[in-house]
Amino acid sequence: MMRHITKAIIFTVTVLVSYLLTGLLEERLLQETERFRPATATLLGMGIIVLIFVPVFAYTERITQSIVKTGLQQTKSGAGRIIGVLFFIALVLVVLFAIYLNKWFGLSVGDVL
């Protein structure tokens, strides 16, 4: 059961982090394509996103997997298996929530609370 939960956490965090990285790269690349016609810029952007997203996703998945496994091992040994896993999941999701909240709305968690 824990193996399935760990895989789900790794996949979820990988997707969220990959989206953030791809979004940063997309913003930068779209600034450079302003000198092209919209159809050309769209085709270039689509191609670049695919070329960037695949390696970013693969690289992010490896990093996320090692961080999640290390974090889960640390929290399991310190706080017990279930409590440690729940604490680590909550911590990762809160950090990602704060990053997305800031990126999308320019707000901090303190502003929302």
N, C-alpha and C positions, 0 to 999 in steps of 0.2 A: 504493500500500500504506500509506504513512504517513497519508494522508487517512482511511482506514478505521480505523486504529489511533487517530488523534486523535479521531474521532467516537465510538469505543467508550469511550475514556477520559473524554471530556466527558459522555457519557450515564451512565456508571458513577458518576462523581463527583457529577453532578447528582442522581441518584437517592439516593445516600447523604446528601448535604447536605440535600436536600429532606425526607428522612425525619427527620433530626435537627430541622430547623426545625418541621416539622409536629408532631413529638412534643412539643416544647416548648410549642407553641400548644395542643395537645390537653390536656396536663396542666393548663394554666392554665384552659382552658375547662371541663374536667370538674370542677374545683374550684367553679366558679360554678354548675354544674347540679345540685349536691347538694340543692338545695331543691325540685327537681322530682321527680315520680314516675319510676321507672326507664324506663318505656316512652317517656315524653315526653323525658326526658333523652337516651335513646338516639337518638330521631329528631332532636332538636336537634343532638346531637353529630355524627351522620352528615352532616347538612346542612352544618354548620359546617366539618367536615373537607373536604368537597368544595369548598365556597366558598373555603376557605383554600388547599387543596393545589394547585388549578389555577394561581392566580396565583403562588404561591410557587415551584412547579415551573418556570413560564415565566421568572420573574425570576431564579431560581437558575441556570437553564440559560444565560441571557445572561451573567451574571456569571462562571459557571464557564468558559464558552467563552472569554471574553476573558482570564481568568487563565491557563487552560491554554495558550492560544495564545501569550501573552506569555512564560510560563514555558518553553515548548518552544523558542521563538525564542532566549531567553537562554541556555538550557543547550546548544542546538545550536551557538551561536556560541562558547561558552566551552569546551566539552568534546568537541566533535565531535557529529555527528548522532545516531548510534545510542547512544553512551554518555550523551549529554545527555538524550535521551528516556527511556532506562531509569532514569537517576538521578532525573529529575523524576517519573516514574510512581511509583517507589519512595518518594520523599519524600511525595507526596500520599497514597499508601495508608498509609504509616506514621502520618502525622498523623491521618487518619480512623480508623485502627485505635486509636490512643491515645484519641481522643475517644469512640469507641464502648465501649472497654474501661472507661473511667472512668464513662460514663453507665450502662452495664448492670451493672457489678460493683464500681464504686467503687475500681478499681485503676489504678495507673499502669503504664507499660511496664516501669519499673524493678522494680516488685513482681513482675511475671511472670518477668522474667529472673533 
